[in-house]
Amino acid sequence: MHKINLVLYTFDESYAAYFSSYIRNPENGMKFSAKIYTDSEAFRSNVRNQKQHILLTDVTRKDDDPTNFDKIIWLADDQATAPEDLESVFKYQPLKQLLSQVLVAFYEAHGKTDTLMNGKQKEKVISFYSGSASAGKTLTSLCLARYLAQQGKRTFYLNLEHIHNTDLFFQEEKPSAVEVFYYLKNNVEKLIAKIESLKSSDSLTNIDYFALPILPEEMDQIKGEEVEALIQALKDSESYDYIIIDLDATLHERNQAAMRASDDIFWLLSSDQSSFARSQYKLDRDIFDEGIDKTKIHYVLNKVGATMFEGFNDYNFSIETHIPFRPQWLTVNEQTKMLEDTVIGEELYQSIAENDDIYMEVSLVDG
């Protein structure tokens, strides 16, 4: 995953130190390769012969300053100080918000540039599906997402269910991301630039997600190619190691598209004959003739009791993970189950685990 090359050029040494401390945060380090200059000669000599993506500066530029930047953004004390030919962001705001605005401005101007596309993407897309409702997809998918976030993986949870219950797990009030539906239908090419402003982050788990309202009629109108575009936009943002997709039990084209775009598919089976029969029906009748690779499917048996139903051995599912039934969870809410889990997320991860190299490059150059 290639990072965005960001250069901060300022004579304000206290701001440079503040910025340097913040950009070293591992989350930011996965997005940006940052260099910070507070000396004009060091800036000119070190940056001139290297292609850079973004220059963030509050220094009036001279004729001999390097020009090899895809985007120059002015750090404004107030909007009146910005040069007429430069886009600006307010200097004295929370840096998380400032960097979000920088990303939006960059992607809106350049999209996913060739310099970023040269790197091999390593984002992993994982879908959760079941042949019948109430198999426990949302809880298990969020247990995996939480486990990944705990391991330092940048994780996005995307719920594409007809009627979702995401608010039971992420209970903080967040701004609505209903505009996602608009961009999917009317302006999908701008979606990547809008992800930063539309996403929310759960403070308890560090999972990012869209706080979508429950709008079944909007979800029903989403086409397969729009789902593919949404997943690709999340990947192209280069902000995530894992994208976890929660699907309902229908065979709507949005679900088929999500599974086609997935690297792995967890298919949940409840410990009852109805769940097995419905899943077998879908698989036997080649419903997955839409380019979905069945070798990607990992069968998970959920809520396993002491014994299985009569005729269990007549079904031919290669079950990789068994999740035991927990009687104590009958009396707690969904968020508590997710936060208490120490088994489900790790076991699911072990079935798909790969080694990831995480690194960060930040340097403070003062000449």
C-alpha positions as CSV (number, residue, x, y, z in Angstrom):
1,M,0.0,0.0,0.0
2,H,1.6,3.3,-1.1
3,K,1.4,6.3,1.2
4,I,0.8,9.9,0.3
5,N,4.0,12.0,0.3
6,L,3.2,15.0,2.5
7,V,5.6,17.9,3.0
8,L,5.0,20.6,5.7
9,Y,7.0,23.8,5.2
10,T,6.7,26.4,7.9
11,F,8.8,28.8,9.9
12,D,6.6,28.2,12.9
13,E,8.7,25.8,14.8
14,S,6.2,25.1,17.6
15,Y,3.6,24.2,15.0
16,A,6.1,22.0,13.2
17,A,6.8,20.1,16.5
18,Y,3.1,19.8,17.2
19,F,2.4,18.5,13.7
20,S,5.4,16.1,13.9
21,S,4.2,14.6,17.1
22,Y,0.7,14.0,15.7
23,I,1.7,12.6,12.4
24,R,3.8,9.9,14.1
25,N,0.6,8.3,15.3
26,P,0.5,4.8,13.7
27,E,-2.9,5.5,12.1
28,N,-1.5,8.6,10.3
29,G,1.7,6.9,9.5
30,M,-0.1,4.3,7.4
31,K,-1.6,7.1,5.2
32,F,1.3,9.6,5.0
33,S,5.0,9.6,4.5
34,A,5.7,13.0,6.0
35,K,8.7,15.4,5.9
36,I,8.7,18.6,7.9
37,Y,10.9,21.6,7.1
38,T,11.4,24.8,9.1
39,D,14.5,26.0,7.1
40,S,14.2,27.4,3.5
41,E,17.5,26.0,2.3
42,A,16.8,22.5,3.7
43,F,13.4,22.6,2.0
44,R,14.8,23.6,-1.4
45,S,17.7,21.2,-1.4
46,N,15.9,18.1,-0.1
47,V,12.6,18.4,-1.9
48,R,13.6,19.7,-5.4
49,N,14.4,16.4,-7.1
50,Q,11.7,14.2,-5.5
51,K,8.2,13.9,-6.7
52,Q,5.8,14.8,-3.9
53,H,2.0,14.6,-3.6
54,I,1.1,17.4,-1.2
55,L,2.8,20.6,0.1
56,L,1.2,22.1,3.2
57,T,2.6,25.5,3.8
58,D,2.2,29.0,5.3
59,V,5.3,30.4,3.7
60,T,5.0,32.7,0.7
61,R,6.7,30.9,-2.1
62,K,9.6,32.2,-4.1
63,D,10.5,31.8,-7.7
64,D,13.2,29.2,-7.0
65,D,11.0,27.1,-4.7
66,P,10.4,23.5,-5.9
67,T,7.3,23.0,-8.0
68,N,7.2,19.2,-8.1
69,F,4.0,18.9,-6.0
70,D,0.7,17.4,-7.2
71,K,-1.2,19.7,-4.8
72,I,-0.2,22.8,-2.8
73,I,-2.5,23.7,0.2
74,W,-2.1,26.9,2.1
75,L,-2.2,26.9,5.9
76,A,-4.3,29.9,6.7
77,D,-4.5,31.9,9.9
78,D,-7.9,33.0,8.5
79,Q,-9.4,32.6,5.0
80,A,-8.4,36.2,4.1
81,T,-4.6,35.2,4.2
82,A,-4.8,32.6,1.5
83,P,-3.2,33.3,-1.9
84,E,-5.8,33.6,-4.6
85,D,-4.5,30.6,-6.6
86,L,-4.3,28.2,-3.7
87,E,-6.8,26.1,-1.8
88,S,-6.5,26.6,1.9
89,V,-7.3,24.9,5.2
90,F,-7.5,26.6,8.6
91,K,-4.2,26.2,10.4
92,Y,-5.4,26.2,14.0
93,Q,-7.9,23.4,14.1
94,P,-7.7,19.8,15.4
95,L,-5.1,18.1,13.2
96,K,-7.3,15.1,12.6
97,Q,-9.8,17.4,11.0
98,L,-7.1,19.3,9.1
99,L,-5.7,16.1,7.6
100,S,-9.1,14.9,6.6
101,Q,-9.7,18.1,4.7
102,V,-6.3,17.8,3.1
103,L,-7.2,14.3,1.8
104,V,-10.5,15.4,0.5
105,A,-8.9,18.3,-1.4
106,F,-6.2,16.1,-2.8
107,Y,-8.5,13.3,-4.0
108,E,-11.1,15.8,-5.4
109,A,-8.3,17.4,-7.5
110,H,-6.4,14.3,-8.6
111,G,-8.5,11.2,-7.8
112,K,-6.3,8.2,-7.4
113,T,-3.1,9.4,-9.2
114,D,-0.8,7.2,-11.1
115,T,1.9,7.6,-8.5
116,L,-0.4,6.0,-5.9
117,M,-1.6,3.3,-8.2
118,N,1.9,1.9,-8.8
119,G,1.8,0.2,-5.4
120,K,0.2,-3.2,-5.0
121,Q,-3.0,-2.9,-2.9
122,K,-3.1,-5.3,0.0
123,E,-6.5,-4.3,1.5
124,K,-8.4,-7.4,2.3
125,V,-12.2,-7.5,1.8
126,I,-14.1,-10.1,3.9
127,S,-17.9,-10.7,3.6
128,F,-20.2,-12.4,6.0
129,Y,-23.2,-14.2,4.6
130,S,-25.7,-16.9,5.7
131,G,-28.3,-19.0,4.0
132,S,-30.9,-18.0,6.6
133,A,-31.6,-15.0,8.8
134,S,-30.6,-14.7,12.5
135,A,-27.4,-16.7,12.1
136,G,-25.4,-14.1,14.0
137,K,-23.6,-12.5,11.1
138,T,-23.5,-9.0,12.5
139,L,-22.1,-10.0,15.9
140,T,-19.5,-12.3,14.5
141,S,-18.4,-9.8,11.8
142,L,-18.0,-7.1,14.4
143,C,-16.1,-9.5,16.7
144,L,-13.6,-10.0,13.8
145,A,-13.5,-6.3,13.1
146,R,-12.8,-5.5,16.8
147,Y,-10.1,-8.1,17.0
148,L,-8.4,-6.7,13.9
149,A,-8.6,-3.1,15.3
150,Q,-7.1,-4.4,18.5
151,Q,-4.1,-5.8,16.5
152,G,-3.5,-2.3,15.0
153,K,-5.2,-3.1,11.7
154,R,-7.2,-0.2,10.2
155,T,-10.6,-1.7,9.8
156,F,-13.8,-0.5,8.1
157,Y,-17.2,-2.1,8.8
158,L,-19.7,-1.9,5.9
159,N,-23.3,-3.0,6.6
160,L,-25.3,-3.7,3.4
161,E,-28.2,-5.5,5.1
162,H,-31.7,-4.6,3.9
163,I,-32.5,-3.6,7.5
164,H,-29.4,-3.3,9.7
165,N,-29.0,-3.0,13.5
166,T,-25.6,-1.3,13.5
167,D,-26.8,1.2,16.1
168,L,-27.1,-1.7,18.7
169,F,-23.3,-2.1,18.5
170,F,-22.1,1.5,18.0
171,Q,-24.3,3.4,20.3
172,E,-22.7,6.9,20.2
173,E,-24.6,9.5,18.3
174,K,-22.9,10.1,15.0
175,P,-23.7,12.3,12.0
176,S,-25.8,10.5,9.3
177,A,-23.9,9.2,6.3
178,V,-27.1,9.1,4.2
179,E,-25.2,11.1,1.4
180,V,-23.5,7.8,0.6
181,F,-26.7,6.8,-1.3
182,Y,-26.6,10.1,-3.3
183,Y,-22.9,9.6,-4.4
184,L,-23.5,6.0,-5.3
185,K,-26.4,7.0,-7.6
186,N,-25.4,10.4,-8.9
187,N,-21.7,11.2,-8.4
188,V,-19.8,8.0,-7.8
189,E,-16.5,9.4,-9.1
190,K,-16.5,11.8,-6.1
191,L,-17.1,9.1,-3.6
192,I,-13.4,8.5,-2.7
193,A,-13.0,12.2,-1.9
194,K,-16.0,12.1,0.4
195,I,-15.2,9.0,2.5
196,E,-13.2,11.0,5.0
197,S,-16.1,13.3,5.7
198,L,-18.8,10.7,5.6
199,K,-17.3,8.0,7.8
200,S,-17.6,7.7,11.6
201,S,-15.3,6.1,14.0
202,D,-16.4,4.1,17.1
203,S,-14.4,5.3,20.2
204,L,-14.7,2.0,22.0
205,T,-13.4,-0.2,19.2
206,N,-11.6,2.1,16.7
207,I,-13.7,0.7,13.9
208,D,-14.7,3.0,11.1
209,Y,-18.1,2.7,9.5
210,F,-20.9,4.6,7.8
211,A,-23.7,5.7,10.2
212,L,-26.4,4.9,7.6
213,P,-30.0,5.4,8.6
214,I,-32.4,2.4,8.1
215,L,-33.8,3.0,4.6
216,P,-34.8,-0.4,3.1
217,E,-36.1,1.2,0.0
218,E,-32.7,2.9,-0.7
219,M,-30.8,-0.3,0.0
220,D,-33.0,-2.2,-2.4
221,Q,-32.2,0.2,-5.2
222,I,-28.4,-0.2,-4.9
223,K,-27.1,-2.1,-7.9
224,G,-24.3,-4.5,-8.1
225,E,-22.0,-2.2,-9.9
226,E,-22.6,0.5,-7.3
227,V,-21.6,-1.9,-4.5
228,E,-18.4,-2.7,-6.4
229,A,-17.8,1.1,-6.8
230,L,-18.3,1.6,-3.1
231,I,-15.9,-1.2,-2.1
232,Q,-13.3,0.1,-4.6
233,A,-13.6,3.6,-3.2
234,L,-12.8,2.3,0.3
235,K,-9.8,0.4,-1.1
236,D,-8.6,3.4,-3.2
237,S,-8.7,5.6,-0.1
238,E,-5.7,3.5,1.1
239,S,-6.9,4.0,4.6
240,Y,-7.7,0.4,5.6
241,D,-6.1,-3.0,5.9
242,Y,-9.4,-4.8,6.2
243,I,-12.9,-4.0,4.9
244,I,-15.6,-6.2,6.7
245,I,-18.9,-6.4,4.9
246,D,-22.1,-7.6,6.6
247,L,-24.7,-9.0,4.2
248,D,-28.2,-10.2,4.7
249,A,-29.5,-13.6,3.7
250,T,-31.0,-12.6,0.4
251,L,-29.4,-13.1,-3.0
252,H,-29.9,-9.5,-4.0
253,E,-27.3,-8.3,-6.6
254,R,-25.7,-6.1,-4.0
255,N,-24.8,-9.2,-2.0
256,Q,-23.5,-11.1,-5.0
257,A,-21.4,-8.1,-6.0
258,A,-19.9,-7.8,-2.5
259,M,-19.0,-11.5,-2.5
260,R,-17.4,-11.3,-6.0
261,A,-15.3,-8.4,-4.6
262,S,-14.3,-10.3,-1.5
263,D,-11.0,-12.1,-0.7
264,D,-12.8,-14.3,1.8
265,I,-16.4,-15.1,2.6
266,F,-17.6,-16.3,6.0
267,W,-20.8,-18.3,5.6
268,L,-22.5,-18.7,8.9
269,L,-24.6,-21.8,9.7
270,S,-26.9,-21.9,12.7
271,S,-27.0,-25.1,14.7
272,D,-30.4,-26.1,13.3
273,Q,-31.6,-28.1,10.3
274,S,-33.4,-25.2,8.7
275,S,-30.1,-23.2,8.4
276,F,-28.3,-26.2,6.8
277,A,-31.2,-27.0,4.4
278,R,-31.5,-23.4,3.2
279,S,-27.7,-23.1,2.7
280,Q,-27.6,-26.4,0.9
281,Y,-30.5,-25.4,-1.4
282,K,-28.7,-22.2,-2.5
283,L,-25.4,-24.0,-3.1
284,D,-26.9,-27.0,-4.9
285,R,-28.8,-24.9,-7.4
286,D,-25.8,-23.0,-8.6
287,I,-27.2,-19.7,-7.4
288,F,-23.6,-18.6,-7.2
289,D,-23.0,-18.6,-11.0
290,E,-22.3,-14.9,-10.9
291,G,-18.5,-15.2,-10.8
292,I,-18.3,-15.9,-7.1
293,D,-15.4,-18.2,-6.2
294,K,-16.7,-20.9,-3.9
295,T,-13.2,-21.7,-2.7
296,K,-13.2,-18.4,-0.9
297,I,-16.0,-19.6,1.4
298,H,-15.2,-20.5,5.0
299,Y,-18.1,-22.3,6.8
300,V,-18.7,-21.3,10.4
301,L,-21.0,-23.2,12.7
302,N,-22.5,-20.7,15.2
303,K,-24.1,-21.3,18.6
304,V,-23.0,-24.9,18.9
305,G,-24.6,-26.8,21.7
306,A,-23.8,-30.2,23.3
307,T,-25.5,-32.1,20.5
308,M,-26.5,-31.5,16.9
309,F,-29.9,-32.2,15.2
310,E,-30.7,-35.6,13.9
311,G,-29.4,-35.9,10.3
312,F,-26.6,-33.4,10.8
313,N,-24.1,-35.8,9.2
314,D,-26.2,-35.9,6.0
315,Y,-25.0,-32.4,5.1
316,N,-21.6,-32.0,3.5
317,F,-20.3,-28.7,4.8
318,S,-16.6,-28.4,5.6
319,I,-16.9,-26.4,8.8
320,E,-13.7,-24.6,9.8
321,T,-14.8,-22.8,12.9
322,H,-17.2,-23.8,15.7
323,I,-18.5,-21.0,17.9
324,P,-20.1,-22.4,21.1
325,F,-23.4,-21.3,22.4
326,R,-23.0,-19.0,25.4
327,P,-26.0,-19.0,27.8
328,Q,-24.7,-15.9,29.6
329,W,-25.2,-13.9,26.4
330,L,-29.0,-14.3,26.6
331,T,-29.2,-11.5,29.2
332,V,-26.7,-8.9,27.8
333,N,-27.0,-6.5,24.9
334,E,-25.3,-6.7,21.5
335,Q,-22.6,-4.1,22.2
336,T,-21.6,-5.9,25.4
337,K,-21.3,-9.2,23.6
338,M,-19.0,-7.6,21.0
339,L,-16.9,-5.9,23.7
340,E,-16.6,-9.0,25.9
341,D,-15.6,-11.4,23.1
342,T,-12.1,-12.8,23.4
343,V,-12.5,-15.9,21.2
344,I,-14.7,-15.4,18.1
345,G,-12.7,-12.6,16.4
346,E,-9.3,-14.3,17.0
347,E,-10.6,-17.7,15.7
348,L,-12.0,-16.2,12.6
349,Y,-8.8,-14.3,12.0
350,Q,-6.7,-17.4,12.3
351,S,-8.5,-19.0,9.4
352,I,-7.5,-16.2,7.0
353,A,-4.4,-14.7,8.7
354,E,-1.5,-13.4,6.6
355,N,1.6,-11.5,7.6
356,D,1.4,-7.8,7.2
357,D,4.3,-5.4,7.1
358,I,3.5,-2.1,8.8
359,Y,5.9,0.7,8.7
360,M,6.1,4.5,8.9
361,E,8.5,7.1,7.7
362,V,8.5,10.6,9.3
363,S,11.4,13.0,9.5
364,L,11.7,16.4,10.9
365,V,14.3,18.4,9.0
366,D,15.4,21.8,10.4
367,G,18.6,22.3,8.3
